Amino acid sequence: MNELTGRKIMKKELPENINLSEALHFPAMLVEREQACCQRCGSVHPVAAVEMAPHHYYCPACLQLGRVDSKEVFYHRPENQGPAREVVFEWSGELTAGQQTVSDWLQKIAVEKRKGMIWAVTGAGKTEMLFETVHALLSRGARIGLASPRVDVCLELYPRLKAVFPKEDIMLLHGEAEAPYRYTPFVLCTTHQLLRFYQAFDLLIIDEVDAFPYVNEPVLQYAAEQAVKRTSALIYLTATPTKQLLGQVDKKILEMIVLPARYHRRKLPIPQLKSCFRWRKQLEEKRLPKELVDCIKSLMEKNNVLLFCPSIVVLNKIYQLIVAQLPNISAASVHSKDEKRSEKVLQMREKKFRLFLTTTILERGVTFEQVSVIVIGSEHSVFSESVLVQIAGRVDRKKDFTSGEVWFLHDGKTKPMRQAVKQIKKMNALAEKRGLVDELCLLSTANNQSSINQ
Ligand SMILES: [Zn+2]
């Protein structure tokens, strides 16, 4: 029966021998006034559009988790507060003053069961800020969910959480996970998997709340709202909150705390804008724009370079020209349709390439040491303010300072470019005002860095 606790599951999704006599159940779809409402994902459809057979309807919106139809029921067992218990917590790191403030705030919000958002800049070290709260709540017998729209984020978080909570059984759920579901007080999952939970969590944390697909998918937002208990805490984490989320803060629906500084106490690198006139036409004529080549060569004197391209077509064109015209540079490229994506990202982490071309798939969730960043065609509509802030945030994430730089090469400045720069400068100013940054950058270029920043 534990499979059903805090969940809503159809019979066909359950092991065959399970006894359902004590389980609660409710219809999988409600059909009323020519409309069919899915009880898993909350979507409402006109009956005519979703009729499989006479008076038999299905939900197309959450089909990827298995079909919900009007002949099915959901089985559920209410979640009770677990007993207080001892939770082994092995973390020897130390939070910075800024991180500690956020950690204390989070713990208060979680205990008082409120709704909040942590706006922490890229590279702030947000995972570490969750540890104390997770420990405190698990010890009280609470059930905790940590969800991300991105499976790669979940996969990266899992070993880190296991290291900090070594005795804790953590269920990792995502679309390709092979382990069968089991009840655990601590669940790490993609936001899609929240659709199978119902009033389960005392605390639910959604990481990268502004990331695709969560940000423009009402079904996933519904999933989060109904996966938590009626009185519970719901926390969003982001480095680039959407206008909609900030609107909720203005309306006092959400409480917010801002961490404007990185854990290593250096300011965020400010993107530099440089005109790259008619770069697209030059590529068509099989020429690499001079500004791009100069920028790559100059940045490569100190660091490896991540080159963000607005599309796979542009990426392929530039990659072919670089291989042909700059054969001395060890370059590789990666995009969403690349089967060797994970392998190449790992190789780049190991510094096997000096130049790594990518699309926006690497805008967030990855950390490379010793990189500078170039965005070619930063005027393209794919580069929104938040995408540009995230991309700029790939630079200078590690403790050792490497003079990483961020360059936007453009054929005409855009509002998102200007706003991204403005947002980064605003965060730096706030960090300075709060005494959360040191002026180490100037010192660092003149001295051996590792001795300064340790
Ligand atoms: Zn549905």
Residues whose N, C-alpha, C, O or C-beta is under 5 A from the ligand:
A	BS01	ZN	C38 R40 C41 S43 C59 A61 C62
